[in-house]
Amino acid sequence: SESFSWSSEEIEKSKKIWKTILTYTTNVLHRIENKDSEKPLLINLLQLVEKANSLPTPEEVFGRRDPSARVMSQNMNKIIDAIEIGRDCSAKILQSLKDEGEGIELDSVRKTVEEIDESCPVGLPEMDAVKNQLYEASMWEEKLENNIDRGADSDLSDGDILLEKKLTLEKVER
């Protein structure tokens, strides 16, 4: 197998870049560990790993015995772990939104969102969209129940109540 070697100029440029990455990853890992901080976005971490992957490894740049190279590699491994957890959380969100033919259980989705909000180390852009959809669905459900309750309190016949429900559902679907 062919061996690839980096030029001394590439190694020197990479040293500066890796030092910057070390500072950045240390900050990101602090934000992940501190629950009060804003979570780093999954997409940003993916881009970081992609860019770091195009560089010589910290061990190639600084030498295998250099402690900073070890810290850089450990930080990148922790970032990759956070990415994997974020992807798993994203999959859980999608799974909770999957309709098995009987509709989506809002309480189940709400519980999944709360669990992911609490446990996911990274920010997932789809969470905002899911929260908005959850809010809208809850408002719709509340309106529907109010209409049903209002129908039950009135002098309408069962047929009239069913017609009112059907018309309400048609309005919502439009």
C-alpha positions as CSV (number, residue, x, y, z in Angstrom):
1,S,0.0,0.0,0.0
2,E,1.1,3.5,-0.8
3,S,2.0,5.8,2.1
4,F,0.9,9.4,2.0
5,S,3.0,12.1,3.5
6,W,2.2,15.8,4.2
7,S,4.5,18.6,3.1
8,S,6.2,20.6,5.9
9,E,4.2,23.6,4.7
10,E,0.9,21.7,5.1
11,I,2.0,20.5,8.6
12,E,2.7,24.1,9.7
13,K,-0.7,25.3,8.4
14,S,-2.3,22.4,10.1
15,K,-0.7,23.2,13.4
16,K,-2.5,26.6,13.4
17,I,-5.7,25.0,12.4
18,W,-5.6,22.3,15.0
19,K,-4.8,24.8,17.7
20,T,-7.9,26.7,16.7
21,I,-9.9,23.5,16.6
22,L,-8.7,22.6,20.1
23,T,-10.0,26.0,21.4
24,Y,-13.3,25.6,19.6
25,T,-13.9,21.9,20.7
26,T,-13.0,22.8,24.3
27,N,-15.6,25.5,24.2
28,V,-18.2,23.2,22.5
29,L,-17.6,20.4,25.0
30,H,-18.0,22.9,27.9
31,R,-21.4,24.0,26.3
32,I,-22.4,20.3,26.0
33,E,-21.6,19.7,29.7
34,N,-23.2,22.9,31.0
35,K,-26.9,22.3,30.7
36,D,-27.6,26.1,31.0
37,S,-25.6,26.9,27.8
38,E,-27.0,26.9,24.3
39,K,-26.4,23.5,22.7
40,P,-24.1,23.4,19.7
41,L,-25.9,22.6,16.5
42,L,-25.5,19.2,15.0
43,I,-24.9,20.6,11.6
44,N,-22.0,22.7,12.8
45,L,-20.4,19.7,14.5
46,L,-20.8,17.6,11.3
47,Q,-19.0,20.4,9.4
48,L,-16.3,20.6,12.0
49,V,-15.6,16.8,11.7
50,E,-15.7,17.0,7.9
51,K,-13.1,19.8,7.9
52,A,-10.9,18.1,10.5
53,N,-11.0,14.9,8.5
54,S,-9.3,16.8,5.6
55,L,-6.3,17.6,7.8
56,P,-3.4,15.5,8.9
57,T,-4.2,14.0,12.3
58,P,-3.0,15.8,15.4
59,E,-0.5,13.0,16.0
60,E,0.9,13.6,12.5
61,V,1.1,17.3,13.1
62,F,2.4,17.5,16.7
63,G,3.9,14.0,17.2
64,R,2.4,11.0,19.0
65,R,3.9,11.9,22.4
66,D,2.6,15.5,22.4
67,P,-0.1,15.9,25.1
68,S,-2.0,18.5,23.1
69,A,-2.3,16.0,20.2
70,R,-3.9,13.5,22.6
71,V,-6.3,16.2,23.9
72,M,-7.2,17.2,20.4
73,S,-8.0,13.6,19.4
74,Q,-10.0,13.0,22.7
75,N,-12.0,16.2,22.0
76,M,-12.8,15.1,18.4
77,N,-13.9,11.7,19.7
78,K,-16.2,13.3,22.2
79,I,-17.6,15.5,19.4
80,I,-18.2,12.4,17.3
81,D,-20.0,10.7,20.3
82,A,-22.2,13.8,20.6
83,I,-23.0,13.7,16.9
84,E,-24.0,10.0,17.2
85,I,-26.3,10.8,20.1
86,G,-27.8,13.7,18.1
87,R,-28.5,11.5,15.1
88,D,-30.2,8.9,17.4
89,C,-32.3,11.7,18.9
90,S,-33.2,12.9,15.4
91,A,-34.3,9.4,14.5
92,K,-36.4,9.2,17.7
93,I,-38.2,12.4,16.7
94,L,-39.0,11.0,13.2
95,Q,-40.2,7.7,14.7
96,S,-42.5,9.6,17.1
97,L,-44.1,11.4,14.2
98,K,-44.7,8.2,12.2
99,D,-48.4,7.6,11.7
100,E,-49.3,4.0,11.9
101,G,-52.7,4.6,10.4
102,E,-54.5,5.7,13.6
103,G,-53.1,9.1,13.9
104,I,-50.2,10.5,16.0
105,E,-50.5,10.4,19.7
106,L,-49.7,14.0,20.7
107,D,-48.9,13.1,24.3
108,S,-46.4,10.5,23.1
109,V,-44.7,13.1,20.8
110,R,-44.7,15.7,23.6
111,K,-43.0,13.2,25.9
112,T,-40.4,12.3,23.3
113,V,-39.7,16.0,22.6
114,E,-39.3,16.6,26.4
115,E,-36.9,13.7,26.8
116,I,-34.8,14.7,23.8
117,D,-34.7,18.3,25.0
118,E,-33.4,17.1,28.3
119,S,-30.9,14.4,27.1
120,C,-29.7,15.4,23.6
121,P,-26.2,17.1,23.8
122,V,-26.6,18.9,20.5
123,G,-29.1,21.3,19.0
124,L,-31.4,19.8,16.4
125,P,-33.0,22.3,14.0
126,E,-36.0,20.0,13.5
127,M,-37.0,20.3,17.2
128,D,-38.3,23.8,16.6
129,A,-40.4,22.7,13.7
130,V,-41.8,19.7,15.7
131,K,-42.5,21.9,18.7
132,N,-44.5,24.3,16.4
133,Q,-46.4,21.4,14.9
134,L,-47.1,20.0,18.3
135,Y,-48.5,23.4,19.4
136,E,-50.7,23.7,16.3
137,A,-52.0,20.2,16.7
138,S,-52.7,20.7,20.4
139,M,-54.6,23.9,19.6
140,W,-56.6,22.1,16.9
141,E,-57.4,19.3,19.2
142,E,-58.6,21.7,21.9
143,K,-60.8,23.6,19.4
144,L,-62.3,20.3,18.2
145,E,-63.0,19.2,21.8
146,N,-64.6,22.5,22.6
147,N,-66.8,22.1,19.5
148,I,-67.8,18.6,20.6
149,D,-68.5,19.8,24.2
150,R,-70.6,22.7,22.8
151,G,-72.5,20.2,20.7
152,A,-73.1,17.9,23.6
153,D,-74.6,20.8,25.7
154,S,-76.9,21.9,22.9
155,D,-80.3,20.6,21.8
156,L,-78.7,19.2,18.6
157,S,-79.4,15.6,17.6
158,D,-76.6,13.0,17.3
159,G,-76.8,13.4,13.5
160,D,-76.5,17.2,13.8
161,I,-73.5,16.8,16.1
162,L,-71.8,14.4,13.7
163,L,-72.4,16.8,10.8
164,E,-70.9,19.7,12.9
165,K,-67.8,17.5,13.7
166,K,-67.5,16.6,10.0
167,L,-67.7,20.3,8.9
168,T,-65.1,21.3,11.6
169,L,-62.7,18.6,10.4
170,E,-63.1,19.6,6.8
171,K,-62.3,23.2,7.7
172,V,-59.2,22.1,9.6
173,E,-58.1,19.9,6.7
174,R,-58.3,22.8,4.2
